């Protein structure tokens, strides 16, 4: 009989997810953008890049750079409609991230 090595429940995928999502949320501007999108999505209000430029005192190029980081992490998704991109919080990815972070403590 072979004895398996005990794992702490934190897999390599979890570690990668934590690192990527934490990096995406590692800047105050990205946290603000993420929260804005999250709150608007919870009210079933679509958020496009124009809305972000109007709501924040950042240049459009700066918002685009920050949004790119959030999109790469997967915690935000985008749908292109015409010339606008509409942003949505990926609740599934957010739940995976939070679950992985909880595993850090176990």
N, C-alpha and C positions, 0 to 999 in steps of 0.2 A: 504494500500500500504506500502510495506516495503522499507526502504531506505537502499541501500547497502553502505557498508563502502568503501570509495575510496581507491584504491590501487595505489601505485606509479609505477606499472608496473614491479617491481622486485619480482619475485616469488621465492619460496624456491629452486626450481631446478636451477634457475639462480645463486642464492647465492652459492649453492654447486658447480656449474660449475666454478664460479669465483675463489672460494677457491682452488679447486683441480688443475685447470690449472695454477693459479698464483703460487701455491706451486711448481708445476713442472717446471715453468720458473723462480723460485726464486733463482736459483744458476747460476752464470756467465758461468760455464762450460756447463750447460744444455741449456742456451740461445745460446751459440756458436754452440753446436751440432744441436739444432733445426734450427738455421739459415743456417747452412751448408746443412742440409737435404732439407730445403725449397728451397734454391738457386739451388741445384742440381736437385731437382724434377721439378722446373720451366724450366730447360733446358732439361727435359726428360731424365736425367741421373740417373740410379739406384744407390742407396747408400747401401752398405752392411757394416757389422761390420768391415770387413777388411779395407774398405775405411776410416772409422772413426779413426781406430788405426793409419793408415798411415798419416792422415791429422792433427791429434792432438798429442800433447806431453803429453798424458795421458796413463797410463797402461790400458791394455785390460779390466781388472777387474773393473777399475774405470769407463771406458766408459760403460760397461755393467750395472753397478749400476745406472748411470745417465740415460741411455736409459730405464731402467726398470721404473723409475719414469715418464718419458715422455710417455711411453706406457700405464701405469696405468691411466694417466690423460685422455687419448684418443686423444690428439692432434697429436700424432704420432701413426702410425700402422706399423705392420711388417708382412712380408710374408716369410715363411721358404722355401728355395729352396736348397736342399741338406744340406750341413753343414753351409750354410750362411743364415743370416737373412737380408732381404732387407727392408729398412725403407722408409716410406712415410708420409708426412704431411697430416693429415686428415683435408682437407680444410673445410668440413662441420662443424666439431667440432670447428675449429679455427674461423669460421664465427659466430657460436653460442656464443663462448666465447667473441668475440669482441662486438657482439650485447648486451650481458648481461652487459659488462663493460660500454657500452654507457648508459644503463638504470640507472647506478649509478648516473649519472649527471642529470637525469630528475626528 
